[in-house]
Amino acid sequence: MMELRALTKRNCKLFFKDKGLFFTSMITPLILLVLYATFLARVYKDAFLSAMPEGIALDGRLINAMVGGQLLSSLLAVSCVTVAFCSNMLMVQDKITGAYKDLTMTPVKNTTMALSYFLSTAAATLLICFVALGVGLVYLACIGWYFTVTDVLYLMADVLLLGLFGTALSSAVNCKLSTQGHVSAVGSIVSSCYGFICGAYMPISSFGSGLQKALSFLPGTYATSLMRNHCMGGVFRQMDAEGIPQQVVESLRDSVDCNIYFFGSKVGIPVMYGVLVASISLTVAIYTVISRRKSK
C-alpha cells in the first residue's frame, strides 16, 4: 500500500509538473466550449427552430438553454475520454525515458505500478473534467438555467463514470504503446473519431439505420445520452409545464439522442448506467489481465 501511494503521488506530481501536458489537458475542454458556442450554437438553434411545428413559440431563454445543454453534454462526452488519453501519456513517457525500466528493477510489482498509473490518470482526468463541468454550468446559468439539484448530482455522476471509463480505456490501450509516434497516432485517432462515434458532434439519430444499430453496441453512445438527459432534462420539463404537446417534446428528445433505441427498443436510464458500469468493469479487467501478463 505504501508503494502504491508513493507511485500514485509521484505520477500526479510529474503530470502537474509538466506544464505543457497539464495545460494542454486543461485548456482542451475550454477551447471546445468556446468553439461549440461560437460555431455550433447557431446550427443547433436553427435545427431546434426548424423542428418546432408552426404555431408553437418558445421563450428565447428556453431555446438558449436547450442549445447550451446540448453543447455542454457534447463537450463532457468527448472530454472525459480524450482528456484521459492525454493524462495517461505519462505511462508511455516513462517507457520512452527509461524510467519504467528503472522502476521495474525495484521490488515493486508491475501490477502495483499499473494501478498507480490508473489512479493518477483518474485523478487528473476527473479534476479537469469537473472544472470543465463547473465552467459549463456557469455558462448555462448565464444563458438559461433550468437545472435542479438532482440534475446537477446526476450530471456529476455521469462525469465520474465516463471519466473512469476513459481512464480504463486509455490504460488498456496505452500500456501497449512504447514510442512517441504511437502516442501521437492514438491521440489523433481518439480526438478525431470518438466525438463522432459517441454521438457528441452529430446526433446518432441523424445517421443511417445500419450505423445507428452498430453504434448502439458502443458504451460511449449511452454515456452521451446520459449527459444529454441530465443537461436538457430541465428544459423538457419546462416545455411540459408550458403545455408543449408531448409528441413534440418526444420528437425533440429523439432528435438529440436523449432517447436511445437498441434495435427498435427504447433504452431506459437505469439500463444506460448498467451498460456504462459493465463497460468500465470489462475494460478494467482487460487492463488487469494485460498488466499481469507483463508481470509474468
VENGIHU-V360151 format. One record per residue. NEAR is the number of other ideal C-beta (glycine too) atoms within 10 Angstrom. Layout:
near=NEAR
near=NEAR
This chain:
near=6
near=6
near=15
near=16
near=11
near=13
near=21
near=20
near=13
near=15
near=24
near=19
near=11
near=15
near=21
near=15
near=9
near=15
near=8
near=7
near=18
near=16
near=10
near=15
near=25
near=18
near=11
near=19
near=23
near=16
near=12
near=21
near=20
near=11
near=12
near=24
near=18
near=9
near=9
near=16
near=16
near=11
near=11
near=20
near=16
near=11
near=16
near=18
near=10
near=7
near=13
near=15
near=10
near=5
near=5
near=12
near=9
near=17
near=11
near=11
near=13
near=18
near=19
near=18
near=23
near=25
near=26
near=27
near=30
near=28
near=23
near=26
near=28
near=27
near=29
near=30
near=29
near=27
near=29
near=29
near=27
near=23
near=27
near=29
near=25
near=26
near=30
near=29
near=23
near=21
near=23
near=20
near=17
near=18
near=18
near=15
near=10
near=9
near=14
near=17
near=10
near=10
near=16
near=13
near=7
near=10
near=6
near=15
near=15
near=16
near=14
near=18
near=23
near=21
near=19
near=23
near=25
near=25
near=18
near=25
near=31
near=22
near=17
near=26
near=28
near=22
near=17
near=24
near=25
near=15
near=13
near=23
near=22
near=10
near=15
near=25
near=17
near=9
near=17
near=21
near=12
near=10
near=17
near=21
near=12
near=21
near=20
near=12
near=7
near=11
near=18
near=14
near=11
near=20
near=23
near=14
near=13
near=27
near=24
near=15
near=19
near=31
near=28
near=23
near=24
near=32
near=31
near=24
near=24
near=30
near=26
near=20
near=19
near=24
near=20
near=11
near=18
near=13
near=11
near=12
near=9
near=16
near=21
near=10
near=12
near=18
near=16
near=10
near=12
near=20
near=15
near=10
near=10
near=20
near=22
near=14
near=16
near=25
near=29
near=28
near=14
near=12
near=20
near=23
near=16
near=13
near=15
near=8
near=8
near=8
near=12
near=19
near=14
near=14
near=17
near=17
near=9
near=17
near=21
near=24
near=25
near=25
near=29
near=30
near=27
near=27
near=30
near=26
near=24
near=27
near=32
near=24
near=21
near=22
near=23
near=20
near=14
near=18
near=21
near=11
near=8
near=12
near=7
near=18
near=12
near=9
near=9
near=14
near=16
near=13
near=14
near=21
near=19
near=16
near=16
near=28
near=27
near=27
near=18
near=27
near=15
near=15
near=7
near=7
near=10
near=10
near=17
near=11
near=16
near=8
near=14
near=20
near=17
near=13
near=22
near=20
near=14
near=11
near=21
near=20
near=12
near=14
near=21
near=18
near=12
near=16
near=23
near=17
near=11
near=16
near=21
near=13
near=9
near=14
near=13
near=5
